Amino acid sequence: MRLSAQEIYNKLVNDEHILELEGQIRFYLGDVNIIVKQKDVVGNIMQEWLQGWLDARGIEYAPSENTQMPPDFFLKPNDKTKDLLEVKAFNRNGSPGFDIADFRMYASEILEKPYMLDVDYLIFGYDMSDDGIVTIKDVWLKKVWQITRRMENYPINLQVKEGVIHKIRPGVWYSERVTDYAIFECLEDFISAIEETTFKEPKLRSSVASTWLAVFQRNYRAWCGEELNVPRWNDIKDKYDLVTDKKREKARTKLEMALIQKQKIEARVLRYQQDMIEARTDKQKERAEEGLEKAMNALETSLQKVADAQIQYDIWAN
């Protein structure tokens, strides 16, 4: 039986109700067996479990021989350019901690084989209780650009050690809470980020970076029969930078609060000035003068806060 990635997802979630199931990981050695309670082992085991599930359900597939690159399974064994399935899993109580691929290898792979961009990622978000009961909290079926994002210093989220680029890492695609950087909206923007990152990777910068996009577009056109309109990274990078948006909003709010406070103090200054004009006794005049002096000092401080807030707002607004 042949199933597409979408059909496998539907069967798991709708027919077999995987979100309602419970499991355990047991280890046997000699006459001793234990229930494994280490949560970090579940991710690797889920891929093996899915392979066993495919076998048990009589679903055709061919496993990949390259464990360093997606996919894990070819769902159409006689045509390894279509129906490609990659399996990922992570502890749902934290952020996705899995690797997508080595950046250099991935950039080279999709350059020569653009159909690798069509890999479906079947992602399990699991939980393990203190007594080792494993449950699946969420299942997603995504394309690579639907689970990746930019980061502060690179166009795509990466594992970087001592300035050296290693793995492509996922973003948090399932949260409605605003994070620092948005998930890519489309394949074109994802490719733009990949191309820009080739200029930041020393070995690629000195070899293929300058021609990477042209070669990719040529191969993509040959593969799918149409042109992929890839934007320049500088033209789109700001829409994925939510950090700047949040800081801009914070600076705007701070400026507004400073202006409101200044207006209140200016009203106090005018009130004490009026009190001085209307004073009928020396004591009334003295009280008004004291109040005016304090208000003028407060106004000076407030004006400085407005100026500082305006500078910060101008920085983030531009």
ZAMIZA-882395 format. One record per residue: x, y, z of N, C-alpha, C in turn. Coordinates in steps of 0.001 Angstrom, whole numbers, padded with zeros to 6 digits. Layout:
N
     n_X     n_Y     n_Z    ca_X    ca_Y    ca_Z     c_X     c_Y     c_Z
       X       Y       Z       X       Y       Z       X       Y       Z
...
END
This chain:
318
     n_X     n_Y     n_Z    ca_X    ca_Y    ca_Z     c_X     c_Y     c_Z
  000843 -001184  000000  000000  000000  000000  000887  001247  000000
  000568  002175 -000882  001310  003419 -000922  000469  004559 -000342
  001086  005335  000520  000423  006495  001099  001339  007702  000961
  000744  008854  000766  001512  010101  000783  001762  010516  002227
  002603  011514  002402  002870  012020  003750  001583  012527  004397
  000749  013216  003625 -000513  013716  004169 -001431  012575  004590
 -001457  011514  003804 -002293  010364  004147 -001767  009653  005389
 -000446  009589  005540  000134  009003  006761 -000236  009849  007970
 -000117  011163  007837 -000514  012070  008930 -001984  011844  009288
 -002848  011807  008286 -004280  011630  008548 -004565  010299  009219
 -003870  009265  008795 -004090  007937  009379 -003650  007911  010842
 -002503  008504  011115 -002004  008542  012489 -002944  009321  013412
 -003348  010499  012956 -004107  011409  013823 -005592  011070  013849
 -006181  010839  012683 -007637  010687  012613 -008115  009242  012742
 -007346  008305  012155 -007788  006906  012178 -007279  006164  013414
 -006023  006388  013756 -005433  005626  014865 -005317  006445  016144
 -005715  007709  016088 -005827  008560  017285 -004556  008537  018132
 -003446  008839  017478 -002161  008776  018169 -002091  009724  019360
 -002876  010800  019322 -002861  011764  020425 -003532  011214  021687
 -004180  010079  021563 -004845  009472  022724 -004086  008259  023260
 -002998  007890  022600 -002280  006676  022979 -001232  006945  024054
 -000850  005885  024752  000234  005942  025737  001257  004861  025413
  002516  005126  025731  003554  004135  025489  004642  004198  026551
  005557  003254  026475  006717  003206  027360  007926  002748  026555
  009093  003103  027047  010339  002627  026451  010977  001673  027453
  011153  000417  027047  011739 -000576  027953  013095 -001030  027432
  014011 -001292  028363  015333 -001791  028002  015575 -003105  028736
  015958 -004115  027956  016198 -005446  028516  017681 -005781  028402
  018257 -006269  029480  019624 -006777  029471  019703 -007922  030473
  019930 -009119  029941  019924 -010281  030822  018544 -010467  031422
  018514 -010694  032729  017224 -010909  033389  016681 -009623  034013
  017264 -008488  033609  016810 -007196  034143  016207 -006368  033013
  015023 -005822  033259  014437 -004872  032307  013947 -003645  033071
  014085 -002514  032444  013704 -001257  033086  012801 -000454  032151
  012058  000464  032751  011320  001466  031984  012209  002691  031880
  012539  003094  030671  013411  004243  030449  012649  005522  030776
  013281  006385  031581  012637  007631  031997  013423  008858  031553
  014414  008655  030684  015185  009774  030141  014460  010349  028925
  013991  011554  029046  013158  012135  027991  013908  012340  026682
  015209  012559  026751  015935  012903  025527  016108  011726  024577
  015761  010525  024998  015888  009373  024093  014647  009187  023224
  013554  009838  023592  012293  009611  022889  012387  010083  021438
  013042  011226  021217  013121  011788  019877  013695  010822  018854
  014815  010190  019195  015433  009237  018264  014583  007994  018068
  013921  007570  019125  013135  006338  019048  011887  006520  018195
  011354  007756  018121  010134  007980  017354  010321  007653  015876
  011505  007920  015339  011759  007579  013939  011712  006063  013749
  012347  005330  014674  012317  003867  014587  010898  003348  014768
  010150  003999  015673  008772  003578  015893  007949  003766  014627
  008129  004902  013955  007355  005146  012741  007696  004113  011664
  008969  003751  011572  009342  002724  010601  008642  001406  010932
  008597  001053  012213  007875 -000151  012620  006384 -000045  012327
  005849  001156  012505  004425  001382  012220  004152  001222  010723
  005034  001763  009879  004883  001602  008429  004912  000119  008044
  005839 -000623  008645  005927 -002058  008370  004647 -002775  008807
  004180 -002453  010002  003002 -003136  010542  001750 -002846  009730
  001694 -001667  009123  000505 -001285  008343  000656 -001625  006858
  001790 -002207  006483  001998 -002592  005092  002142 -001410  004147
  002707 -000324  004645  002879  000890  003834  004257  000847  003186
  004301  001053  001880  005568  000983  001145  006470  002171  001473
  007771  001908  001521  008762  002965  001709  010138  002375  001435
  011077  003259  001238  012482  002869  001189  013211  003787  002166
  013985  003230  003094  014716  004084  004035  015878  004770  003332
  016212  005944  003798  017341  006667  003229  018644  006079  003748
  019642  006046  002905  020962  005569  003319  021833  006705  003844
  021424  007935  003608  022174  009103  004068  021519  009643  005329
  022085  009298  006477  021487  009705  007745  021775  011165  008086
  022633  011819  007315  023002  013210  007599  022071  014223  006938
  021244  013740  005994  020389  014646  005246  018966  014101  005171
  017973  015009  005124  016610  014551  004851  016555  013943  003455
  015584  013030  003188  014541  012566  004099  014951  011275  004810
  014116  010850  005752  014319  009545  006377  013727  008428  005521
  012597  008754  004836  011888  007718  004084  011485  008244  002704
  011626  007371  001722  011086  007626  000389  009780  006843  000287
  008673  007546  000195  007371  006880  000195  006984  006364 -001185
  007765  006747 -002188  007579  006216 -003538  008926  005627 -003961
  009223  004396 -003544  010566  003828 -003722  011091  003842 -005146
  010201  003813 -006131  010655  003783 -007522  010891  005186 -008098
  010606  006218 -007326  010849  007601 -007746  011259  008405 -006518
  012547  008504 -006288  013047  009119 -005053  013171  010642 -005157
  012378  011221 -006035  012295  012675 -006105  010943  013182 -005597
  010062  012253 -005237  008716  012633 -004793  008341  011875 -003531
  007370  012455 -002786  006869  011826 -001557  008013  011491 -000609
  008710  012532 -000176  009855  012398  000716  009416  012752  002133
  009754  011920  003093  009278  012107  004464  010435  012130  005449
  010497  013169  006236  011477  013311  007318  010726  013302  008645
  011254  012597  009633  010609  012470  010936  011426  013205  011988
  010756  014057  012769  011398  014782  013855  010516  014673  015096
  011129  014784  016247  010380  014749  017501  011105  015604  018533
  010331  016192  019434  010940  017004  020490  010025  017028  021710
  010609  017329  022841  009874  017434  024098  008959  018648  024022
  007668  018415  024052  006683  019487  023864  006700  020502  025003
  007333  020164  026113  007418  021100  027232  008520  022135  027039
  009291  021991  025987  010342  022957  025668  010234  023375  024216
  011251  024066  023745  011288  024487  022343  011876  023373  021476
  011600  023375  020182  012164  022342  019301  013690  022350  019362
  014261  021219  019706  015707  021145  019865  016399  020303  018819
  015681  019897  017806  016286  019022  016796  017018  019845  015729
  017911  019172  015006  018604  019787  013875  017845  019464  012587
  017851  020403  011657  017245  020154  010356  018271  019543  009408
  019451  020138  009358  020531  019590  008520  021771  020443  008725
  022930  019894  008361  024148  020688  008305  023965  021745  007215
  024269  023010  007531  023962  024082  006579  024698  023902  005261
  025997  023648  005310  026769  023545  004085  026274  022389  003204
  026009  021257  003841  025513  020100  003098  024136  020391  002502
  023301  021063  003272  021944  021341  002813  021950  022312  001638
  022773  023376  001741  022866  024342  000651  023343  023667 -000632
  024269  022741 -000512  024760  022011 -001687  023719  021035 -002211
  022973  020405 -001290  021972  019411 -001685  020837  020039 -002486
  020263  021132 -001965  019129  021732 -002677  019591  022470 -003932
  020871  022821 -003995  021399  023447 -005205  021329  022471 -006373
  021724  021236 -006138  021743  020223 -007189  020441  019438 -007284
  019718  019376 -006165  018471  018596 -006132  017356  019453 -005531
  016835  020415 -006265  015809  021313 -005710  014570  020583 -005207
  014317  019373 -005693  013153  018627 -005219  013259  018276 -003739
  014463  018386 -003161  014620  018124 -001728  013886  019162 -000883
  013553  020291 -001490  012771  021311 -000780  011338  020853 -000544
  010922  019814 -001233  009545  019338 -001119  009388  018272 -000032
  010440  018045  000732  010369  017071  001829  009272  017484  002812
  008463  016510  003218  007470  016739  004270  008083  016363  005618
  007950  017263  006575  008459  017018  007928  007297  016602  008822
  007330  015343  009247  006343  014832  010194  006943  014994  011586
  006354  015878  012371  006968  016288  013634  006061  015902  014797
  006635  015199  015754  005914  014778  016957  006356  015629  018146
  005395  016210  018831  005680  016878  020099  005240  015962  021221
  006193  015392  021969  005878  014355  022954  006047  014859  024389
  005523  014070  025301  005719  014304  026730  006027  012959  027373
  006832  013002  028428  007093  011791  029207  006852  012116  030680
  006019  011333  031321  005735  011551  032734  006896  011053  033592
  006849  011342  034865  007927  010926  035782  008079  009411  035854
  006996  008682  035577  007092  007216  035622  007294  006605  034238
  007661  007458  033248  008069  006938  031956  006958  006733  030946
  005774  007254  031193  004675  007125  030236  004836  008194  029150
  004912  007742  027898  005096  008642  026764  003754  008899  026096
  003448  010165  025877  002253  010553  025135  002641  011558  024049
  001881  011571  022985  002094  012525  021892  001091  013654  022059
  001604  014853  022236  000752  016012  022479  000337  016717  021194
  001213  016703  020208  000924  017370  018942  001621  016625  017807
  001026  016682  016634  001659  016169  015414  001472  017229  014329
  002556  017529  013629  002490  018512  012538  003059  017887  011264
  002578  018378  010145  003160  018036  008846  003505  019364  008173
  004798  019627  008004  005260  020943  007559  006320  020809  006474
  006451  021879  005688  007586  022042  004798  008688  022776  005562
  009900  022737  005038  011036  023265  005780  010893  024752  006062
  010356  025528  005135  010240  026966  005369  009141  027296  006382
  008299  026330  006689  007240  026553  007669  007690  026284  009095
  008948  025851  009263  009455  025586  010616  010783  026304  010880
  011194  027179  009954  012471  027869  010117  012265  029380  010148
  013271  030089  010630  013191  031536  010790  014582  032132  010664
  014668  033440  010741  015949  034121  010789  016411  034204  012242
  017616  034696  012453  018109  034983  013798  018780  036346  013763
  019380  036753  014874  019879  038126  014966  020976  038415  013944
  021981  037567  013887  023158  037864  013064  023222  037071  011767
  022234  036219  011534  022225  035396  010318  020815  035371  009735
  020715  035243  008418  019397  035220  007784  018570  033982  008114
  019212  032923  008589  018483  031722  008971  018976  031269  010339
  018100  030623  011097  018449  030195  012446  019452  029044  012389
  020593  029249  013037  021703  028307  012912  022312  027981  014267
  022953  026844  014316  023848  026518  015418  025229  027037  015016
  025724  027991  015761  027014  028609  015452  027925  028444  016663
  029090  027839  016449  030058  027632  017525  031365  028311  017175
  031763  029258  018028  033008  030003  017827  033076  030591  016416
  031956  031116  015990  031898  031769  014693  031765  030841  013505
  031702  029538  013752  031604  028557  012665  030159  028063  012556
  029596  028136  011362  028220  027694  011119  028158  026168  011074
  027195  025616  011802  027010  024166  011789  025616  023802  011264
  024671  023614  012158  023365  023065  011779  022311  024158  011596
  021353  023873  010715  020135  024681  010627  019208  024225  011748
  018693  025186  012510  017812  024858  013629  016409  025404  013368
  015398  024776  013929  014016  025250  013710  013679  026444  014590
  012600  027101  014241  012008  028112  015103  010805  027523  015812
  010053  028357  016502  008821  027924  017163  007658  028323  016254
  007166  027372  015490  006155  027648  014479  004733  027555  015006
  004544  026997  016199  003219  026639  016690  002699  027573  017778
  003461  028598  018133  003053  029468  019234  002395  030736  018702
  001307  031148  019342  000658  032414  018986  001314  033592  019702
  002157  033285  020679  002859  034353  021389  003936  034938  020478
  004027  036250  020487  004998  036923  019630  006410  036593  020101
  007237  036088  019194  008630  035793  019508  009524  036835  018842
  010820  036650  018939  011747  037654  018413  011821  037668  016898
  011670  036492  016272  011819  036405  014821  010718  035519  014247
  010128  035969  013158  008982  035280  012571  009420  034106  011698
  008553  033095  011633  008745  031964  010729  008605  032462  009287
  009388  031883  008379  009312  032293  006980  007904  032095  006420
  007505  033009  005571  006160  032982  005007  006058  032114  003766
  007158  031900  003070  007082  031186  001795  008446  030607  001430
  008437  029723  000449  009667  029100 -000030  010645  030140 -000564
  010146  031138 -001289  011016  032139 -001891  011844  032876 -000837
  011212  033226  000287  011935  033935  001338  012954  033025  002020
  012604  031767  002162  013531  030795  002734  014776  030661  001860
  014583  030570  000553  015717  030463 -000367  016559  031734 -000322
  015913  032885 -000213  016643  034152 -000087  017559  034121  001134
  017048  033591  002248  017850  033498  003472  019006  032524  003310
  018754  031397  002651  019819  030426  002409  020919  031058  001564
  020516  031725  000476  021515  032327 -000411  022360  033365  000327
  021703  034213  001107  022445  035251  001844  023420  034617  002837
  023020  033503  003433  023877  032839  004418  025097  032215  003750
  025013  031853  002474  026197  031298  001800  027342  032320  001775
  027017  033599  001807  028057  034626  001837  028676  034767  003223
  028012  034206  004239  028513  034286  005607  029266  033027  006024
  029191  031990  005190  029902  030742  005468  031206  030758  004674
  032359  030770  005346  033644  030994  004652  033891  030100  003448
  033657  028803  003579  033960  027888  002470  033020  028112  001287
  031762  028413  001575  030823  028675  000489  031046  030068 -000107
  031410  031025  000743  031639  032381  000250  032763  032416 -000778
  033778  031616 -000559  034935  031615 -001455  034755  030689 -002654
  033650  029946 -002683  033471  028992 -003778  032209  029258 -004592
  031031  029075 -003980  029803  029076 -004779  028841  030216 -004479
  029116  031012 -003456  028133  032012 -003020  027700  032951 -004138
  028653  033428 -004925  028339  034428 -005955  027460  033875 -007072
  027486  032566 -007271  026697  031957 -008351  025602  031035 -007831
  025506  030908 -006505  024598  029916 -005922  023164  030125 -006397
  022659  031345 -006311  021258  031584 -006652  020993  031328 -008125
  021890  031751 -009002  021689  031541 -010442  021646  030055 -010771
  022551  029291 -010174  022563  027844 -010407  021307  027204 -009837
  020926  027633 -008635  019712  027081 -008020  018493  027344 -008902
  018347  028572 -009362  017165  028905 -010172  017137  028122 -011480
  018299  027919 -012058  018367  027123 -013283  017921  025683 -013027
  018430  025108 -011945  018071  023728 -011619  016618  023616 -011164
  016143  024630 -010452  014743  024616 -010009  013806  024687 -011213
  014147  025540 -012163  013337  025674 -013379  013312  024352 -014155
  014455  023677 -014223  014518  022389 -014915  013693  021330 -014193
  013641  021434 -012868  012927  020430 -012067  011411  020626 -012143
  010944  021877 -011933  009497  022080 -011822  008892  022801 -013020
  009720  023289 -013931  009197  023919 -015128  008755  025348 -014967
  009114  025983 -013871  008751  027381 -013676  009836  028111 -012895
  009829  029419 -013022  010820  030257 -012350  010387  030519 -010912
  011342  030497 -010005  011077  030853 -008618  011574  032278 -008397
  010659  033176 -008066  010995  034589 -007911  011546  034840 -006509
  012855  034770 -006377  013507  034892 -005070  013892  036350 -004821
  013397  036954 -003739  013735  038351 -003442  015138  038471 -002855
  015679  039677 -002870  016949  039927 -002195  016683  039978 -000697
  017622  039451  000083  017426  039370  001524  017235  040751  002154
  017971  041728  001695  017845  043068  002273  016461  043669  002079
  015726  043185  001088  014391  043709  000833  013328  043099  001733
  013628  041966  002355  012594  041275  003143  012985  041047  004595
  014242  041280  004941  014722  040868  006263  013977  041535  007409
  013536  042786  007213  012916  043511  008318  011575  042925  008729
  010848  042313  007790  009533  041789  008163  009640  040563  009069
  010816  039963  009113  011014  038809  009991  011687  039180  011309
  012016  040464  011476  012708  040926  012679  011700  041531  013646
  011111  040690  014486  010123  041165  015449  010777  041811  016664
  012067  041571  016855  012795  042229  017953  012747  043734  017765
  013066  044170  016544  013050  045602  016266  011655  046168  016435
  010650  045430  015974  009269  045893  016127  008914  046074  017594
  009307  045104  018426  008991  045190  019846  009734  046338  020512
  010999  046515  020149  011770  047604  020740  011261  048961  020256
  010832  049013  018996  010258  050248  018477  008976  050596  019227
  008131  049585  019456  006888  049811  020179  007157  050228  021624
  008152  049587  022234  008511  049946  023614  009030  051373  023678
  009843  051765  022692  010374  053130  022653  009254  054135  022423
  008302  053779  021558  007164  054666  021300  006335  054864  022561
  006068  053764  023283  005291  053854  024520  006014  054713  025561
  007332  054513  025668  008117  055289  026630  008082  056772  026291
  008160  057117  025000  008092  058516  024580  006721  059103  024880
  005674  058349  024607  004328  058834  024897  004132  059086  026381
  004627  058175  027221  004502  058350  028674  005280  059575  029146
  006477  059771  028559  007293  060939  028931  006598  062232  028534
  005956  062243  027385  005238  063443  026931  004025  063724  027810
  003318  062680  028198  002163  062851  029086  002602  063420  030431
  003710  062880  030963  004221  063368  032237  004651  064833  032128
  005272  065185  030997  005690  066576  030785  004483  067512  030769
  003410  067084  030108  002202  067899  030051  001609  068121  031438
  001642  067086  032266  001128  067215  033634  001956  068219  034432
  003268  068140  034276  004146  069059  035019  003980  070486  034503
  003842  070637  033188  003612  071972  032626  002319  072574  033164
  001309  071745  033360  000047  072225  033943  000271  072694  035381
  001129  071979  036135  001444  072400  037511  002178  073723  037507
  003113  073889  036561  003846  075155  036463  002873  076308  036233
  001949  076131  035292  000967  077176  034998  000085  077464  036200
 -000262  076425  036954 -001107  076608  038126 -000399  077424  039192
  000886  077109  039451  001627  077867  040469  001897  079298  040011
  002114  079489  038705  002285  080847  038182  001008  081654  038389
 -000124  081010  038153 -001403  081682  038370 -001615  081972  039840
 -001197  081020  040717 -001327  081239  042164 -000507  082440  042614
  000660  082630  042027  001501  083777  042381  000806  085086  041993
  000173  085083  040811 -000529  086292  040364 -001709  086612  041280
 -002393  085565  041720 -003613  085763  042511 -003357  085799  044013
 -002082  085650  044428 -001775  085629  045869 -002146  086951  046518
 -002803  086874  047677 -003221  088080  048400 -002389  088314  049651
 -001699  087293  050073 -000854  087430  051270  000553  086970  050936
  001487  087374  051789  002880  086952  051588  003013  085438  051697
  002250  084858  052614  002347  083404  052792  001844  082675  051548
  000745  083178  050958  000232  082561  049741  001244  082676  048605
  001884  083865  048540  002886  084067  047501  004091  083159  047703
  004517  083036  048986  005675  082188  049292  005389  080727  048954
  004174  080284  049282  003804  078892  048980  003780  078659  047468
  003266  079631  046734  003217  079501  045282  004619  079482  044688
  005520  080318  045225  006906  080354  044721  007611  079024  044968
  007402  078447  046164  008014  077157  046484  007495  076066  045548
  006183  076073  045328  005598  075085  044430  006095  075247  043001
  006223  076529  042576  006704  076782  041213  008142  076319  041040
  008970  076552  042055  010375  076127  041965  010480  074609  041823
  009703  073866  042619  009714  072400  042530  009194  071932  041168
  008141  072616  040708  007568  072231  039421  008544  072502  038281
  009288  073624  038363  010263  073942  037311  011408  072930  037310
  011833  072508  038503  012881  071470  038590  012388  070150  037986
  011128  069812  038311  010544  068578  037766  010400  068676  036252
  010064  069893  035783  009916  070081  034336  011250  069915  033616
  012315  070418  034225  013645  070264  033626  014011  068787  033494
  013747  068016  034559  014007  066577  034523  013131  065896  033469
  011868  066317  033410  010935  065720  032456  011351  066008  031017
  011807  067220  030756  012251  067570  029407  013438  066716  028973
  014323  066417  029920  015469  065562  029610  015013  064133  029298
  014015  063647  030051  013475  062307  029787  012806  062239  028422
  012095  063303  028054  011469  063353  026730  012537  063317  025644
  013604  064106  025840  014684  064151  024848  015345  062784  024695
  015607  062125  025828  016228  060788  025784  015299  059783  025106
  013997  059851  025452  013028  058923  024855  012897  059170  023358
  012969  060440  022944  012876  060775  021528  014063  060216  020757
  015253  060284  021346  016454  059742  020707  016310  058233  020502
  015861  057525  021545  015699  056086  021447  014647  055719  020406
  013557  056489  020383  012498  056200  019410  013003  056425  017984
  013745  057493  017785  014286  057791  016451  015220  056693  015989
  016001  056124  016934  016936  055052  016577  016172  053848  016039
  015117  053413  016773  014377  052221  016374  013399  052498  015247
  012941  053753  015124  012007  054089  014049  012695  054098  012693
  013996  054323  012710  014741  054403  011457  015546  053129  011215
END
